């Protein structure tokens, strides 16, 4: 293996519905900051984006030339009450059209168009009065003090989403395009397809729909960081309630209603389910982690819109997206030794997988960070599977440990020596195409365990990582030792064989866990 390493796109014969292997590591929300213990605080205090407010797409005035939302008189409200089977929204906007003012309201079940009303008003003051009256009736809050919004039982809650939910992207300015020449794409065809896939709006939308997220209220790139933080806080309360012995069903129902109010879900006409088990709680945490990474990828693309408009020539859109990743992707030659090593690794430890392409990855600055662990030996090239929706964020930010993440061995970054294990966490396209990472991990001296240990937040004293020993492991006698950046690296080349010493382990496949983000380098 040369400098760089490998990400592999694989076509799977059977897609998986499991959540990402990044269950304990996902997000990358703000600036590149190695101190991620403050991630929640960063989310809560992130500057609020204020894009131009758009008229609700179902309003008759949305297509009227010159019509607009007056100042910031726009709100999206939500209310979920499991016991009453309520899961509803309310949108209020004050609209201005050629000197005339009106108040638009739309309400109904989450995921449905609902009912609506456009109420003309005699004056701006009358429109403001009507808007503020509706807001107070629905929320029991004053619009003038909405910055200090307080949620009240039985009332709607204000949802922080950027305006323009569910509407189509504005058409490209034809005059501007005529003045600019789009340069040819510099990427090879395979890399073009990869970049197109990991920034695909359809892919992001599909990822959210599989999690029952209401894409009309929480559209791509519209979910505020503050809203994500509030969702995490609601799950923390649920986690505390689940630890009570015995858990109180009514309390769990109330807290679940609160979570669905903060993060709107589309349950159709079915009653929203109570989050009453650790598995359901884990799934919701994973969901928020994915949404956080989607927000990163979408906000990255938003940077392109801020570029100067006077440029005579502009880079191809795929080149612009590629530049946002801040990493180098080099397509491997199938005849190269690196490709052959990885192909064997795939075939020996996976099943029903077909390699489409392999790229070497060099993330900006990651090699320097990794050098902090130069003295650690026992290095392995290990698999990491994840949801397609978070690949762009991982390439940009690296594999991260979130304050709210956690798995069978608590909060850390998880890897596997068997492709089949990590493949379980890969979210695939409708054509069964998925992406996996191969990462160099400096394991040092691993601490061996054979059962779940959610108390671990770091390896015990004298150890550098944790190895959850599985029933099987790729035959150690077949491991191949290669030099990578002057360091010895083990790459599995043998088929998994039984490990008699761990036949009673609670882990069917071995999992390798690190608790320092700098202890791995995506290859």
C-alpha positions in Angstrom: 0.0 0.0 0.0 1.4 3.4 -0.9 0.7 6.8 0.6 -3.0 7.3 0.6 -5.1 4.1 1.1 -8.5 3.0 0.1 -12.1 3.6 0.1 -14.1 0.9 -1.7 -17.4 1.2 -3.5 -19.1 -2.2 -3.6 -22.2 -3.6 -5.2 -24.1 -5.8 -2.7 -26.5 -8.5 -3.8 -28.7 -7.8 -0.7 -29.0 -4.4 0.8 -29.0 -4.0 4.6 -31.5 -2.0 6.7 -29.2 -1.7 9.7 -27.9 1.6 11.0 -24.3 2.7 10.2 -21.2 1.2 11.6 -20.5 4.8 12.5 -23.0 4.3 15.3 -20.4 5.7 17.5 -18.7 8.1 15.4 -20.4 10.1 12.9 -20.9 13.8 12.9 -18.7 16.6 12.0 -20.8 19.6 12.6 -18.7 22.8 12.7 -15.1 23.8 12.1 -12.3 21.2 12.1 -11.8 21.1 15.8 -10.1 18.2 17.6 -11.9 18.9 20.8 -15.2 17.2 20.2 -16.3 17.0 23.8 -17.9 20.4 23.2 -19.8 19.3 20.1 -23.2 19.8 21.7 -22.4 23.3 22.9 -21.0 24.1 19.5 -24.3 23.0 17.9 -26.4 25.0 20.3 -24.3 28.2 19.9 -23.7 27.9 16.1 -24.7 31.1 14.3 -28.2 30.9 12.9 -28.4 31.0 9.1 -30.8 33.6 7.8 -31.4 32.8 4.1 -34.1 34.7 2.2 -37.5 33.5 3.4 -39.7 31.9 0.8 -43.4 31.6 0.4 -44.9 28.2 1.3 -44.9 26.2 -1.9 -48.6 25.4 -1.6 -49.7 29.0 -1.3 -51.3 30.5 -4.4 -49.0 33.5 -4.1 -45.8 31.3 -4.3 -45.8 31.8 -8.1 -46.9 35.4 -8.1 -44.2 37.7 -9.5 -43.0 40.1 -6.8 -44.9 38.4 -3.9 -42.8 37.8 -0.8 -42.8 37.1 2.9 -42.9 40.3 4.9 -39.7 40.7 6.9 -39.4 37.6 9.2 -43.1 37.0 9.7 -42.8 33.3 9.0 -43.1 30.3 11.4 -43.3 26.5 11.3 -45.0 24.9 14.3 -45.3 21.3 15.3 -47.1 19.2 18.0 -47.0 15.5 18.7 -49.0 13.8 21.4 -48.8 10.1 21.3 -51.7 9.4 23.7 -54.1 11.5 21.6 -52.6 10.3 18.4 -51.7 13.9 17.4 -48.9 14.5 15.0 -49.6 17.8 13.4 -48.0 21.0 11.9 -49.1 24.6 11.5 -47.5 27.1 9.1 -48.2 30.9 9.4 -46.8 33.5 7.0 -47.5 37.2 6.5 -47.3 37.9 2.7 -46.9 41.1 0.7 -47.9 41.4 -2.9 -47.8 44.7 -4.8 -48.7 46.7 -1.7 -51.4 44.3 -0.5 -51.0 42.2 2.6 -52.4 38.8 3.6 -51.9 36.0 6.1 -51.3 32.5 4.9 -52.0 29.5 7.2 -51.6 25.8 6.4 -52.1 23.0 8.9 -52.6 19.2 9.1 -51.1 15.9 9.8 -47.3 15.7 9.4 -46.5 14.4 6.0 -49.8 15.6 4.4 -50.6 18.8 2.6 -53.4 19.5 5.1 -55.8 22.4 5.0 -55.0 26.0 4.2 -56.4 29.5 4.2 -55.2 32.8 2.6 -56.7 35.7 4.5 -56.5 39.2 2.8 -56.0 42.1 5.3 -56.9 45.7 5.0 -53.5 47.0 6.0 -50.0 45.9 7.2 -51.0 46.6 10.8 -54.1 44.4 10.4 -52.0 41.6 8.9 -49.4 41.8 11.7 -52.2 41.7 14.3 -53.8 38.7 12.6 -50.4 36.9 12.3 -49.4 37.6 16.0 -52.9 36.5 17.2 -52.7 33.2 15.4 -49.1 32.6 16.8 -50.3 33.3 20.4 -53.4 31.1 20.0 -51.3 28.2 18.7 -48.2 28.5 21.0 -49.3 30.6 24.0 -46.2 32.8 23.2 -45.9 36.3 22.1 -44.4 36.9 18.6 -42.5 39.9 19.9 -40.7 37.7 22.4 -40.3 34.6 20.3 -36.5 34.6 20.8 -37.4 33.4 24.4 -39.9 30.8 23.2 -41.3 28.5 25.9 -43.1 25.3 24.9 -46.5 24.8 26.6 -48.3 21.5 27.1 -51.1 21.0 24.6 -49.8 23.8 22.3 -47.6 23.9 19.2 -43.8 24.3 19.5 -41.7 26.5 17.2 -39.5 24.5 14.9 -36.2 26.0 13.8 -36.0 25.1 10.1 -34.6 27.4 7.5 -37.4 29.0 5.3 -38.4 27.5 2.0 -39.2 24.0 3.2 -40.1 21.6 0.5 -39.8 24.0 -2.3 -37.9 23.6 -5.6 -34.5 25.1 -6.1 -34.6 28.4 -7.8 -34.0 28.3 -11.6 -30.5 29.2 -12.7 -30.0 32.8 -13.9 -29.8 32.5 -17.6 -28.1 35.9 -18.1 -25.4 34.9 -15.6 -24.8 31.5 -17.3 -24.4 33.2 -20.6 -21.6 35.4 -19.2 -19.8 32.4 -17.7 -18.1 29.5 -19.3 -18.2 26.2 -17.3 -14.9 24.5 -17.6 -14.7 20.8 -18.5 -14.5 18.4 -15.5 -11.0 17.4 -14.6 -12.0 14.2 -12.7 -11.9 10.7 -14.2 -15.3 9.1 -15.0 -15.3 6.8 -11.9 -14.5 9.7 -9.5 -17.2 11.9 -11.2 -19.7 9.1 -10.4 -18.5 8.9 -6.8 -18.7 12.6 -6.1 -22.1 12.8 -7.8 -23.3 10.0 -5.6 -22.1 11.3 -2.2 -23.6 14.8 -2.9 -26.8 13.5 -4.4 -29.9 15.3 -3.1 -32.0 12.2 -4.0 -29.7 10.0 -1.9 -29.9 12.4 1.1 -33.7 12.5 0.7 -33.9 8.7 0.5 -31.7 8.4 3.6 -34.1 10.6 5.6 -37.2 8.9 4.4 -35.9 5.5 5.6 -35.7 7.1 9.0 -39.4 8.4 8.8 -38.1 12.0 8.8 -40.6 14.5 7.4 -38.5 15.8 4.4 -41.0 18.5 3.7 -40.4 20.1 7.1 -36.9 19.0 7.5 -35.7 19.4 3.9 -32.1 18.9 2.8 -29.8 21.5 4.3 -32.7 23.2 6.1 -32.3 21.5 9.5 -30.7 24.0 12.0 -27.9 22.9 14.2 -29.8 24.2 17.2 -32.7 21.9 16.3 -30.3 18.9 16.2 -29.0 19.9 19.6 -32.5 20.1 21.0 -33.2 16.6 19.6 -30.1 15.3 21.4 -31.2 16.9 24.6 -34.6 15.3 24.3 -33.0 11.9 23.8 -30.8 12.4 26.9 -34.0 12.9 29.0 -35.4 9.7 27.4 -32.2 7.8 28.2 -32.4 8.9 31.9 -36.0 7.8 32.0 -35.2 4.4 30.6 -32.7 3.9 33.4 -35.4 4.2 36.0 -36.4 0.9 37.6 -39.0 0.2 36.4 -39.3 2.8 33.6 -42.6 4.7 33.8 -44.6 4.1 30.6 -46.5 7.4 30.9 -43.3 9.4 31.3 -41.6 7.7 28.4 -44.7 8.5 26.2 -44.6 12.1 27.2 -40.8 12.4 26.5 -41.2 10.6 23.2 -44.0 13.0 22.2 -41.6 15.9 23.1 -38.8 14.4 20.8 -41.2 13.9 17.8 -42.4 17.5 18.3 -38.8 18.8 18.1 -37.8 16.5 15.3 -41.0 16.0 13.1 -41.6 12.4 11.9 -44.0 11.3 9.2 -45.9 8.4 10.7 -48.8 8.7 8.3 -52.1 8.1 10.1 -50.5 5.6 12.4 -50.0 6.4 16.1 -46.4 7.5 16.8 -44.6 4.8 18.7 -43.1 5.3 22.1 -39.3 5.2 22.5 -39.3 2.6 25.3 -36.2 0.5 24.7 -32.4 1.1 24.4 -32.5 -0.2 20.8 -35.1 2.3 19.8 -33.2 5.1 21.6 -30.0 4.0 19.8 -31.8 4.1 16.5 -33.0 7.7 17.1 -29.5 8.8 18.2 -28.0 7.3 15.0 -30.7 9.1 13.0 -29.7 12.5 14.5 -26.0 11.7 13.8 -26.9 11.0 10.1 -28.9 14.2 9.9 -26.0 16.1 11.4 -23.7 14.8 8.7 -26.2 15.5 6.0 -26.3 19.1 7.3 -22.5 19.3 6.9 -22.6 18.0 3.3 -25.4 20.3 2.3 -23.8 23.4 4.0 -20.5 22.6 2.2 -22.3 22.8 -1.1 -23.9 26.1 0.0 -20.4 27.6 0.0 -20.4 27.4 -3.7 -23.2 30.0 -3.9 -21.0 32.5 -2.1 -18.3 32.6 -4.8 -17.9 35.8 -6.8 -20.4 36.2 -9.6 -18.1 38.1 -11.9 -16.0 35.2 -12.8 -15.8 34.7 -16.6 -15.0 31.0 -16.2 -16.2 28.6 -13.4 -15.1 25.1 -12.5 -17.3 22.2 -13.4 -19.9 21.6 -10.6 -18.3 18.2 -9.8 -14.9 19.8 -9.5 -16.4 22.3 -7.1 -17.9 19.5 -5.0 -14.7 17.5 -5.0 -12.8 20.6 -3.8 -15.2 20.9 -0.8 -14.0 17.5 0.5 -10.5 18.8 1.2 -9.0 15.4 0.4 -7.3 13.7 -2.6 -9.0 10.7 -4.1 -6.7 8.6 -6.5 -8.3 5.8 -8.4 -6.3 2.5 -8.1 -5.2 0.5 -11.1 -6.7 -3.0 -10.9 -3.3 -4.4 -11.9 -1.5 -2.7 -8.9 -0.4 -4.7 -5.8 -2.5 -2.5 -3.6 -5.6 -3.4 -5.5 -4.8 -7.1 -5.5 -4.3 -7.0 -1.7 -7.6 -5.3 -1.1 -9.4 -7.5 -3.6 -8.2 -10.6 -1.6 -9.2 -8.9 1.6 -12.7 -8.4 0.2 -13.1 -11.9 -1.2 -11.8 -13.7 1.8 -13.7 -11.9 4.5 -16.8 -10.8 2.7 -19.6 -12.4 0.8 -21.6 -11.6 -2.4 -19.6 -8.4 -2.9 -18.3 -7.1 -6.2 -15.7 -4.3 -6.3 -16.6 -1.4 -8.6 -13.6 0.9 -7.8 -11.0 1.5 -5.1 -9.6 4.9 -4.3 -6.6 5.9 -2.3 -7.6 8.6 0.2 -5.4 11.4 1.6 -7.3 13.7 3.8 -5.7 17.2 4.3 -3.7 17.2 7.5 -4.7 13.7 8.7 -1.2 12.3 8.1 0.3 14.9 10.4 -2.3 14.2 13.2 -1.7 10.5 12.9 2.1 10.9 13.5 1.3 11.6 17.2 1.0 7.8 17.4 4.2 6.9 15.7 5.4 4.9 18.7 2.3 2.6 18.7 2.9 -0.7 16.9 0.4 -3.4 15.9 -1.2 -1.5 13.0 -4.0 -3.0 11.0 -5.9 -2.1 7.9 -9.6 -2.4 9.1 -13.0 -2.0 7.6 -15.5 0.7 8.5 -19.0 0.6 7.0 -21.5 3.5 7.1 -24.5 5.2 5.5 -24.0 6.8 2.1 -25.5 10.0 3.5 -22.5 10.6 5.8 -19.6 9.7 3.4 -19.1 13.3 2.2 -18.9 14.5 5.8 -16.5 11.8 6.8 -14.2 12.6 3.9 -14.3 16.2 4.9 -14.0 15.9 8.7 -12.7 12.4 9.3 -14.1 9.7 11.5 -15.3 11.4 14.7 -16.5 10.5 18.2 -19.7 12.3 19.2 -20.7 13.0 22.8 -24.0 11.2 22.1 -22.5 8.2 20.3 -22.1 4.8 21.8 -22.2 1.1 21.1 -21.7 -2.2 22.8 -18.3 -0.9 24.1 -19.5 2.6 24.7 -18.3 5.7 22.9 -15.6 5.1 20.4 -14.8 4.5 16.7 -15.5 0.9 15.7 -13.7 -1.2 13.0 -13.8 -4.8 11.8 -11.3 -7.2 10.4 -14.1 -9.0 8.4 -15.7 -7.2 5.5 -19.0 -9.0 6.2 -19.3 -7.4 9.6 -18.8 -3.8 8.4 -21.0 -4.4 5.3 -24.0 -4.9 7.7 -23.8 -1.1 8.3 -23.6 0.0 4.7 -26.6 1.8 3.3 -26.9 1.1 -0.4 -28.6 2.8 -3.4 -31.5 1.2 -5.2 -28.8 -0.4 -7.5 -27.2 -2.0 -4.4 -24.1 0.3 -4.6 -22.5 1.1 -1.3 -19.3 2.6 0.0 -16.9 1.3 2.6 -13.7 2.7 4.2 -10.4 0.9 4.8 -8.6 2.7 7.7 -5.1 2.2 9.2 -5.6 1.9 12.9 -2.7 2.2 15.4 -3.9 -0.4 17.9 -0.9 -0.6 20.1 -1.6 -2.9 23.0 -5.3 -4.0 22.8 -7.4 -4.8 25.9 -9.3 -8.0 25.2 -13.0 -8.4 26.1 -15.6 -11.1 25.4 -18.8 -9.4 26.6 -20.4 -6.0 26.3 -18.9 -3.3 28.4 -20.9 0.0 28.2 -18.8 1.5 31.0 -15.6 1.9 28.9 -14.8 5.4 27.8 -11.2 4.7 27.2 -8.8 1.7 27.3 -7.7 0.6 30.8 -4.4 1.9 32.0 -1.5 0.3 30.1 -3.6 -0.4 26.9 -4.2 1.6 23.7 -7.3 0.2 22.2 -10.0 -2.4 22.9 -10.5 -5.7 21.0 -13.9 -7.3 21.3 -12.9 -10.9 20.5 -15.2 -12.7 18.2 -15.9 -16.4 17.5 -14.0 -16.0 14.2 -11.0 -14.0 12.9 -9.3 -14.0 9.5 -6.5 -16.6 9.7 -3.6 -14.7 11.4 -1.1 -17.0 9.6 -2.3 -15.5 6.3 -1.8 -11.9 7.3 0.4 -9.9 5.0 2.8 -7.4 6.3 3.4 -4.3 4.2 5.2 -1.0 4.7 3.1 2.1 4.7 4.8 5.4 5.4 7.7 3.4 6.9 5.5 1.6 9.4 4.6 -2.1 9.3 0.9 -2.7 8.6 -1.0 -6.0 8.7 -3.5 -6.7 6.0 -5.8 -9.7 6.4 -5.6 -12.1 3.5 -7.0 -15.3 5.0 -10.5 -16.7 5.4 -12.1 -16.4 8.9 -11.3 -19.4 11.1 -12.8 -20.4 14.5 -11.2 -18.9 17.6 -11.7 -21.7 20.3 -10.5 -19.4 23.1 -13.5 -17.1 22.4 -16.2 -19.6 21.5 -18.3 -18.3 24.5 -17.8 -14.6 23.5 -20.9 -12.4 23.1 -19.3 -11.1 19.9 -19.7 -13.2 16.7 -17.2 -11.1 14.8 -14.2 -9.3 16.3 -14.6 -5.5 16.7 -11.7 -3.1 17.2 -12.4 0.1 19.1 -10.3 3.2 19.6 -11.2 6.2 21.8 -8.9 8.8 20.1 -9.9 10.2 16.7 -6.2 10.8 15.9 -5.5 7.0 16.3 -6.7 6.2 12.8 -6.1 7.4 9.2 -8.5 6.8 6.3 -6.6 5.0 3.6 
